[in-house]
Structure formats: C-alpha cells, structure tokens
Amino acid sequence: VQLQAFGGGLVQAGGSLRLVCVASGDTDDIIRINRMAWYRQPPGGQRELVASITRRESTNYAYADSESGRFTISIDNAKEEVYLQMNGLKPEDTGLYYCAAQRFDSYDYGYWGQGTQVTVSS
C-alpha cells in the first residue's frame, strides 16, 4: 500500500488547511486496513499522533487533546482518501504531517506516506 499526502503549505495563525491522503496499491492489502491516522513531527521533535479514524466505522475517530475542536478527520472509502481539516491553526501546529495506515492483523501503523509540510506563521 502506498500513501501520498497532499495539502500542506504556509498559512498565518488562525488560518485553515485541508490535508488529503490517498491510498493506492493492491486491493487485497487495502481492504485489510483497519485504521488510518495523521501524525505530526514538529521541527526537532518527536512524531506524534494527531488524529485517527477507522475505515469501516468512520464514526470511530480520536484526536490528540490539543487538536480537539480544531481539527476534523474524515474518510472517503470509495476514493480511498483520508482528510484532515485543520482550522484555527497555531504556530505550534507547524511540522511535517504524515499519513499512516494500520492493518487489522497489526498493532502498529505499518504503512506511511512521505509527509506534507505545514508551516504556521505568527
């Protein structure tokens, strides 16, 4: 499975961005994906979970505390796309945002995209 993330950019504090992650590859592998997520790695920092959502039950989602109410994760299974709508962006949201996918038979996110840079200026 290949994951490609798009939509990053430079935005002023308070602005919005919508990230898109497109999954492609073998259909037998894609249908085995249970959960998809967005991670963020700030400059000089560790990669951290931003939000996740299950493929089959798109209402089963979770957010890091700092993003609750500002970010919204959603999924379009027909297009094999995952979205992260980010509103009210803050400078501390700056980082490289990765899309990741976890299979039903794994505890870890085994598939990762290349990342898209989000920079929020104050």
GIMO-V283520 format. One record per pair of residues at least 6 apart in sequence whose ideal C-beta (glycine too) atoms are under 8 Angstrom apart, sorted by sequence separation. I is the first residue (numbers start at 1). J is the second residue. D is the distance in Angstrom with one decimal. If there is no record, write none. Layout:
I	J	D
I	J	D
This chain:
11	17	5.7
24	30	8.0
41	47	4.2
42	48	7.9
54	60	4.3
75	81	7.2
76	82	7.8
102	108	6.7
23	30	5.9
40	47	7.1
41	48	7.4
53	60	6.8
54	61	7.5
75	82	5.0
76	83	7.5
86	93	6.9
102	109	4.7
103	110	6.1
9	17	6.2
39	47	5.1
40	48	5.7
53	61	4.2
63	71	6.2
74	82	7.4
75	83	7.3
101	109	6.3
102	110	6.7
103	111	8.0
8	17	6.9
39	48	6.4
52	61	6.5
53	62	7.8
73	82	6.9
74	83	4.9
100	109	3.8
101	110	7.2
102	111	7.9
7	17	6.1
23	33	7.1
39	49	5.7
40	50	5.0
51	61	6.6
52	62	5.2
63	73	7.3
73	83	6.9
101	111	4.1
7	18	5.5
8	19	6.6
38	49	7.9
39	50	6.1
51	62	6.7
72	83	8.0
73	84	5.5
74	85	7.3
100	111	6.4
7	19	4.1
37	49	6.2
38	50	4.4
51	63	4.7
61	73	5.4
72	84	7.4
73	85	7.9
100	112	5.2
6	19	7.0
7	20	5.0
23	36	7.6
37	50	7.4
38	51	5.3
50	63	7.2
51	64	7.0
71	84	6.1
72	85	4.4
84	97	7.3
99	112	7.4
100	113	7.2
5	19	6.3
6	20	4.8
37	51	6.6
38	52	7.6
50	64	5.7
71	85	6.7
98	112	5.8
99	113	4.0
5	20	7.1
6	21	7.8
21	36	7.0
37	52	3.7
49	64	5.8
71	86	5.1
72	87	7.9
98	113	5.7
5	21	4.9
6	22	7.5
36	52	6.8
37	53	7.4
48	64	6.8
51	67	6.3
58	74	6.9
70	86	6.8
71	87	7.4
98	114	7.8
4	21	7.0
21	38	7.4
35	52	5.5
36	53	6.0
50	67	5.8
58	75	5.0
70	87	5.5
82	99	6.4
98	115	4.7
3	21	5.7
4	22	4.9
35	53	6.8
70	88	4.7
97	115	6.3
3	22	7.2
19	38	6.7
35	54	5.1
36	55	6.6
58	77	7.6
67	86	7.9
70	89	7.8
96	115	4.3
97	116	5.4
3	23	5.6
4	24	7.4
34	54	6.2
35	55	7.0
51	71	5.8
53	73	4.9
55	75	6.3
96	116	7.3
97	117	7.6
2	23	7.3
34	55	6.5
50	71	6.6
52	73	7.0
53	74	7.1
96	117	5.5
97	118	5.5
1	23	5.9
2	24	5.1
33	55	5.6
34	56	7.6
51	73	4.0
53	75	5.4
55	77	5.9
95	117	7.8
96	118	7.7
1	24	7.3
2	25	5.2
95	118	6.3
1	25	4.3
94	118	6.2
1	26	7.2
93	118	6.4
94	119	5.2
66	92	7.9
94	120	5.1
93	120	5.2
1	29	4.9
92	120	7.8
1	30	5.9
53	82	6.9
89	118	7.7
91	120	5.0
90	120	6.1
91	121	7.0
89	120	4.6
91	122	4.8
1	33	6.9
86	118	7.5
51	84	6.3
50	84	7.0
38	73	6.6
36	75	6.6
38	82	7.5
36	82	4.7
38	84	4.7
50	97	7.2
30	80	6.2
42	92	7.4
45	95	7.3
43	94	6.8
47	98	7.0
42	94	6.3
43	95	6.8
40	93	7.4
42	95	4.1
41	95	5.3
40	95	4.4
41	96	4.8
24	80	6.9
40	96	7.2
22	79	7.7
23	80	4.3
40	97	5.3
41	98	7.1
22	80	6.6
23	81	7.3
39	97	7.1
40	98	7.5
22	81	5.4
23	82	7.6
38	97	5.9
39	98	4.6
21	81	6.5
38	98	7.1
20	81	6.0
21	82	4.4
38	99	6.1
39	100	5.9
20	82	7.6
21	83	7.5
37	99	7.5
38	100	7.6
20	83	5.7
21	84	7.9
36	99	6.9
37	100	4.9
19	83	6.7
36	100	6.9
37	101	7.7
18	83	6.2
19	84	4.2
36	101	5.0
37	102	7.3
18	84	7.1
35	101	7.3
36	102	7.5
18	85	5.1
19	86	7.1
35	102	4.5
18	86	7.2
33	101	4.8
34	102	5.6
16	85	7.2
17	86	5.0
33	102	6.9
34	103	6.2
16	86	6.2
33	103	5.9
34	104	4.4
39	109	7.9
16	87	4.7
32	103	4.9
33	104	7.7
16	88	7.7
17	89	6.7
32	104	5.6
37	109	6.3
16	89	6.7
32	105	7.0
14	88	6.2
15	89	5.3
29	103	7.9
35	109	8.0
41	115	7.6
14	89	6.7
13	89	6.3
13	90	5.9
11	89	5.7
13	91	5.9
19	97	5.8
21	99	3.3
23	101	6.5
33	111	7.5
40	118	7.8
19	99	7.8
23	111	7.9
8	97	6.2
5	97	6.5
21	113	6.0
5	98	6.6
5	99	4.5
4	99	7.8
3	99	4.7
3	100	7.2
19	116	6.2
3	101	6.2
19	118	7.6
1	101	6.2
17	118	6.2
15	120	7.4
11	118	7.6
13	120	5.7
3	111	5.7
5	113	4.4
8	116	3.5
9	117	7.7
11	119	7.4
12	120	7.3
13	121	6.7
2	111	7.8
3	112	6.4
4	113	5.7
5	114	6.6
7	116	6.0
8	117	4.7
9	118	7.0
10	119	4.7
11	120	5.7
12	121	5.4
13	122	5.3
1	111	4.7
3	113	3.5
4	114	6.9
5	115	6.2
6	116	6.0
8	118	4.7
9	119	7.4
10	120	8.0
11	121	7.4
2	113	7.9
3	114	8.0
5	116	4.3
8	119	7.9
10	121	6.7
